[in-house]
């Protein structure tokens, strides 16, 4: 009888000890001193893709800018080109509507339209084209090298495709969302439901 | 000459169709082909390209093929197909044209098949119409009018949805 009670007591003690150790270890790794931070080797939040990085481009007003000029403000970034019959004007049109719907909050945001076709889209061409849309949208062009750098930094796809009388561009049609710290915060798909797109932008601004 | 002989009866038929329903429908016909609601979107300033959209229905018993087009305000027109693949917009020229099988309706619309108007000489202006001519392998030349909708007009080209 006594032996039986003693066995149970030891088993209980062992179970409690094991549970306590597991809880402690979990706390240590997630919230405690053992957590994954930039200080002990982790560079980014686990799971966040490495989208974004340094770039140097020229605005449609002719000013040279880098990623540092936009730190502190959330960004919506869209790669396109002006020889684009459908997706690019539609996205710029939708973005214009979304900025209007955001009201005063829209001023906390910066929208960048980066050309994937710098050969034809000079800063002057972008300036002319953007007249049809919200004046807060900033057009960005540059040398082929500078554009290639931005395409690499944001991990988008852009490729020249020959047609019968010239060429067109295949390109990523999603809008990239970056927060004010230059961290990637998701995408807005082409044909995203309007209420979802607005909710995503509002959440980005609220960070 | 052969082309003229081919399209002469169609032209007569077209004239008949145009006089009757022109007041309430935006349709065009050439023999067994019915072409509905040609439209395009207005373009931002400086744009050199635009997309032309319409539907073609083949009520006949033989296949036909849209092989080309001319547009009054564009130096070139190509037949293109757009597709979305993993978030990437892809565009391809269709030099072989677009086949319209008997009993089927082919829709040229945003995000899919379209007439690519290239090297615009004048920008299409919202609310105006742009004349063009479609070229079919069998039905020959078919004049149509494109209604110009605003930038960002929805896929159907119809208002009020």
Interface residues (C-beta under 8 A of the other chain):
Chain A: X82 X83 X84 X85 X86 X87 X89 X90 X92 X93 X94 X97 X125 X128 X129 X130 X131 X132 X133 X157 X161 X163 X164 X165 X166 X168 X169 X170 X171 X172 X173 X174 X187 X189 X190 X191
Chain B: X41 X43 X44 X45 X46 X47 X48 X49 X50 X51 X76 X78 X80 X82 X84 X87 X88 X89 X90 X91 X92 X93 X95 X110 X111 X114 X116 X117 X118 X119 X151 X152
